[in-house]
Every structure is written in C-alpha cells, then in structure tokens.
Amino acid sequence: MPPRLFDGRRVRAARRGKDLTQKQLGAAVGVTGTAVARWEGGEDFPPGEKLPALAAVLGEPIDVLFPRDGVPDLADLRCDAGLSQREAAEAIGASRVPLSNAERGKRKLNDAYIEPLAKAYKASTEELLAAQERSFGNLAPDEPPAGQWPIPRTLAEKITYMMTTYPPGNQPPQDAEIAQAINTKAGQDLVTADVVRALRTGAQTVVGPQDPAVLEGLAEVFSVPVMYFQPNEQAARQITEVAELLKAINDRKILALAARGNEDGLSPDMISVVANLAAGIRTGTIPGDDR
C-alpha cells in the first residue's frame, strides 16, 4: 500500500460526485476501467505516482483525498510529482538503479543528482535531502514514525480524518448526506453539500453564526463529542474550565454553591458524587469501580 492513505470508497464517492464512469476515470489517469474497479473495491491499490492525477481529475486536494501517512521519503516525493522511477531517471539523465537504491535505503544519491532531482520533484534541495534521510530510516526528533497519523488540527483535517478512518465495511457519508444530517439536527437549512465540501477541503473554514449548530451536526454524524470539531483553543479552554472545576471540588470550595439552593447551585447529593469522583481522580481510584 502506498504511503498516502488510499480508500477506494472515497474514490468511488468522489467519482460519482463528478458523474464519471470507472472507464472515464481510468482513461483520464492512463489505466483501464477494470483497474479503477479493483481500486474502488479494495482488491488493489494504484501506483503512488497515479494519486496526483486521480486527485486532479476528481477535483480534490491530494492531501484531503489521500492524506499523508507520516512524512515523505524519496519515493513519496517522486510519487507526489506524478513520476515513475523510469520517468524520474530520464529527467536527470540517469538509470533507475541509483534512484531505486536510494529509495530502498541502500545507497545515497550522487551529489550530482540532488539539484536536478529536486527540480524534477518541484522540491527544494533541503526537502530532497531530508526525504533521503527518511528513506534511510533517519527521522528528525519531532517527526512521527510512518504509520502514525499526524494530529488533525483544522476543521478540514478533522473531517477528513473521520471520513478516512471510517469503520471497515462501511462507506463514509457523502457531502450531501452530511449536509442533510446537519440540517436535520439543527431543524433548519444551515448548509448545503457545497458548503460541506468547502469545509472538508479547507476552502471554507467557518460558516458564521451557525458554526455551533454545524459542529453539533458533524459530531452527531460521526458519533464523537462536539468538542472534537471545535477549534483547539476553544476545546482547550473548556478542558481547563473542567480541570479548574474539579480542583475547586477537590478543595471543597464548590460546597458554597449548595447554600444558594438547587436553582442556582448543585444539590448536596450531586456535590457529594462529584466530590467523590474528584477524590478518585486524585488517588487513582474511581468510586464504585471494582476492577
């Protein structure tokens, strides 16, 4: 499987959204319709150098349709440039042997190949040299190992992550289905399929005053807490507030709320439950947990 995450279900959904047949998509990227059918059915995977063309024909950013699994090495840079080893070798006037050796971590590239290869890959020489180090298993201290997802930070990355990691055997919802679910949850028409697509691809980052309702709808679609889709800063503030509340409970300061009555404060029973929970968190034992 190529280093970029490939999900045939996503390709099928995007192809149908563009009203393309498997044969038409195959012709556009230089393969047969049968090959496309095998990709979509999970029976085979396309060569890595085909992914940029697939993304372009389907009108999706490659990092959204085929998210990177880890950081790029030499083979990844070549594939992202849409080049086979033979085509890359021709671009720098060399045989495939030095490229194959470097990509497999056997022998590093001759210095004479660095600059022309970086140009062929539309990368800087620094990026090419860093990718070569990764091909030899030398990661920078702050780089995640291959196979580890980077932490999704933007709304587009979070939606993409949820769709790409959808449970096996289930097709992720399409943009129109997500829009309908959001509108049903909100009880009014807040978004269209085009708006969902823009949010998913990063072309649009906010909806406006309806943002909270949209995020609640997304949370229901993917069965996650709404905090997952909230901006990281907002989620961090909420977590901080909860932590401060637990600390206050642990310090018994929250007991002062009981004197204000049930309308404005917590009931004594509820305070007792939460206080016991806070004590359990502090000591590492959750009340009522016999495990």
C-alpha positions in Angstrom: 0.0 0.0 0.0 1.4 3.5 -0.9 2.5 5.8 2.0 -0.5 8.0 1.3 -3.7 6.6 2.8 -5.9 5.2 0.0 -9.5 4.4 0.5 -11.3 3.1 -2.6 -14.7 4.1 -1.1 -13.6 7.7 -1.1 -12.6 7.5 -4.7 -15.9 5.9 -5.6 -17.9 8.6 -3.9 -15.8 11.4 -5.4 -16.1 9.8 -8.9 -19.8 9.5 -8.7 -19.9 13.1 -7.5 -18.2 14.1 -10.7 -20.6 11.9 -12.8 -17.7 9.9 -14.1 -17.8 6.2 -15.0 -14.9 3.9 -14.0 -13.9 3.7 -17.6 -13.8 7.5 -17.9 -11.7 7.9 -14.8 -9.4 5.2 -15.8 -8.8 6.8 -19.2 -8.1 10.1 -17.6 -5.3 8.7 -15.5 -4.0 6.1 -18.0 -5.5 2.8 -16.8 -8.4 0.6 -17.6 -11.9 0.9 -16.0 -11.2 -2.6 -14.6 -8.2 -1.3 -12.7 -10.3 1.5 -11.2 -13.0 -1.0 -10.2 -10.3 -3.0 -8.4 -9.1 0.1 -6.6 -12.5 1.1 -5.5 -13.3 -2.4 -4.4 -10.2 -2.7 -2.2 -8.8 -5.5 -4.3 -5.7 -3.5 -5.4 -4.1 -0.1 -4.9 -2.9 2.4 -7.6 0.8 3.1 -8.0 1.7 6.1 -5.9 2.5 8.2 -8.9 -1.1 7.9 -10.1 -2.5 9.6 -7.0 -1.8 13.2 -8.0 -3.6 12.6 -11.3 -6.5 10.9 -9.6 -6.9 13.8 -7.2 -6.8 16.3 -10.0 -9.4 14.6 -12.1 -11.7 14.2 -9.1 -11.2 17.8 -8.2 -9.9 17.1 -4.7 -6.7 18.3 -3.0 -4.4 15.3 -2.8 -3.8 15.9 0.9 -7.5 15.7 1.5 -8.4 12.7 -0.8 -5.2 10.8 0.0 -3.8 12.1 3.4 -0.1 11.5 4.0 0.7 8.7 6.4 3.8 10.0 8.1 6.4 12.3 6.5 7.6 12.0 2.8 10.7 10.0 1.8 12.3 9.9 -1.6 9.6 7.6 -3.1 6.9 9.8 -1.7 8.4 12.9 -3.3 8.6 11.1 -6.6 5.1 9.9 -6.5 3.8 13.3 -5.5 5.4 14.7 -8.6 3.5 12.1 -10.6 6.6 10.3 -11.8 7.5 6.7 -12.1 11.1 5.7 -11.4 11.8 5.4 -15.1 10.4 8.9 -15.7 12.4 10.4 -12.8 15.6 8.7 -14.1 15.0 10.1 -17.5 14.5 13.6 -16.0 18.0 13.6 -14.5 19.7 11.6 -17.3 20.4 8.5 -15.2 19.4 4.9 -15.0 16.8 3.6 -12.5 19.5 1.9 -10.4 20.6 5.0 -8.3 17.0 6.0 -7.7 16.0 2.5 -6.7 19.0 2.1 -4.3 18.3 5.5 -2.7 14.6 4.9 -2.3 15.3 1.5 -0.7 17.9 2.9 1.7 20.7 1.0 0.1 23.0 3.8 -1.3 22.6 7.5 -1.2 22.3 9.6 -4.3 25.4 11.0 -6.0 25.6 14.7 -5.2 25.3 15.5 -9.0 21.7 14.1 -8.9 20.5 16.2 -6.0 19.7 19.5 -7.6 18.2 18.1 -10.9 16.1 15.6 -9.0 14.8 18.3 -6.6 13.8 20.3 -9.7 12.0 17.3 -11.2 10.1 16.8 -7.9 9.3 20.5 -7.5 11.0 20.4 -4.1 14.0 22.3 -2.6 17.3 20.6 -2.3 16.8 20.7 1.5 13.5 18.9 1.2 15.1 16.3 -1.1 18.0 15.6 1.3 15.6 15.4 4.3 13.5 12.9 2.3 16.6 10.9 1.5 17.4 10.7 5.2 13.9 9.3 5.9 14.4 6.7 3.2 17.4 5.5 5.2 15.4 5.5 8.4 16.8 8.7 9.9 13.8 10.8 11.2 14.1 14.2 12.7 13.4 14.2 16.5 10.0 15.8 16.1 8.8 13.6 13.2 6.2 10.9 13.8 7.1 7.4 12.6 5.4 6.2 9.4 2.0 4.7 10.1 1.2 7.3 12.8 -1.4 9.9 11.9 -0.5 13.5 12.4 -2.8 15.2 14.9 -5.7 16.8 12.9 -5.8 20.4 13.8 -8.0 22.3 11.3 -11.7 21.5 10.8 -10.9 20.2 7.3 -8.3 17.8 8.7 -10.7 16.6 11.4 -13.5 15.9 8.9 -11.0 14.2 6.6 -9.6 12.1 9.4 -13.1 10.9 10.5 -14.0 10.0 6.9 -10.7 8.3 6.1 -10.8 6.2 9.3 -14.5 5.2 8.8 -15.2 1.7 10.2 -14.2 -1.1 7.7 -17.1 -2.3 5.6 -18.9 1.0 5.9 -18.9 3.7 3.3 -18.3 7.2 4.7 -21.2 9.6 4.2 -21.1 11.9 1.2 -21.2 15.6 1.4 -25.0 15.7 0.6 -25.6 13.2 3.4 -23.6 15.1 5.9 -25.4 18.4 5.0 -28.8 16.7 5.4 -27.8 15.3 8.8 -26.6 18.7 10.0 -29.8 20.4 8.8 -31.9 17.7 10.4 -30.1 18.1 13.7 -30.5 21.9 13.6 -34.1 21.8 12.5 -33.4 24.2 9.7 -31.4 24.5 6.4 -27.9 25.7 7.5 -25.6 24.2 5.0 -25.6 22.6 1.5 -23.5 19.8 0.1 -21.2 22.5 -1.5 -20.7 24.1 1.9 -19.8 20.8 3.5 -17.4 20.1 0.6 -15.7 23.5 1.2 -15.4 22.8 4.9 -14.0 19.4 4.2 -11.4 20.6 1.7 -10.4 23.7 3.7 -11.7 26.1 1.0 -14.0 27.5 3.7 -13.2 27.5 7.4 -16.3 29.0 9.1 -20.0 29.1 8.4 -20.8 32.1 10.5 -23.2 32.5 13.4 -24.4 28.9 12.7 -21.0 27.4 13.5 -22.0 25.8 16.8 -25.0 24.1 15.2 -22.9 22.9 12.3 -20.3 21.5 14.6 -23.0 19.7 16.7 -24.4 18.2 13.5 -20.9 17.0 12.5 -20.4 15.5 15.9 -23.7 13.5 15.5 -22.8 12.3 12.0 -19.5 10.9 13.2 -20.6 9.9 16.7 -18.0 11.9 18.5 -18.2 14.7 21.2 -18.8 18.1 19.7 -15.5 19.2 21.4 -13.6 17.2 18.7 -14.7 19.6 16.0 -14.4 22.8 18.0 -11.3 24.9 17.4 -8.4 23.6 19.5 -8.3 26.8 21.5 -11.9 26.6 22.4 -11.7 22.9 23.4 -8.6 23.7 25.5 -10.5 26.4 27.4 -13.3 24.0 28.1 -10.9 21.4 29.4 -9.2 24.0 31.5 -12.5 25.1 33.0 -13.4 21.4 33.8 -10.0 21.0 35.4 -10.5 24.1 37.5 -13.9 22.9 38.5 -12.6 19.6 39.6 -9.8 21.3 41.6 -12.4 23.6 43.2 -14.5 20.5 44.1 -11.4 18.8 45.4 -10.7 21.8 47.6 -14.4 21.8 48.8 -14.9 25.3 47.5 -17.8 24.2 45.4 -19.7 23.4 48.6 -20.5 27.1 48.8 -22.9 26.6 45.9 -25.2 24.4 48.0 -26.1 27.4 50.2 -27.6 29.1 47.1 -30.2 26.4 46.6 -30.9 24.0 43.8 -32.0 26.6 41.3 -28.6 28.3 41.3 -26.3 25.7 42.5 -25.8 21.9 42.8 -27.7 19.7 45.1 -25.8 18.3 48.1 -26.2 14.8 46.6 -24.7 15.9 43.3 -21.9 17.7 45.1 -21.1 14.5 47.0 -21.0 12.5 43.8 -18.7 14.9 42.0 -16.5 15.3 45.1 -16.1 11.6 45.4 -15.2 11.4 41.7 -12.6 14.2 42.1 -11.1 12.3 45.0 -11.0 9.2 42.9 -9.2 11.0 40.1 -6.7 12.4 42.6 -6.0 9.0 44.2 -6.3 6.9 41.0 -9.3 5.0 42.2 -12.8 5.7 40.8 -15.6 5.2 43.3 -17.7 2.2 42.5 -15.0 0.7 40.2 -14.2 -2.8 41.4 -11.8 -3.6 38.5 
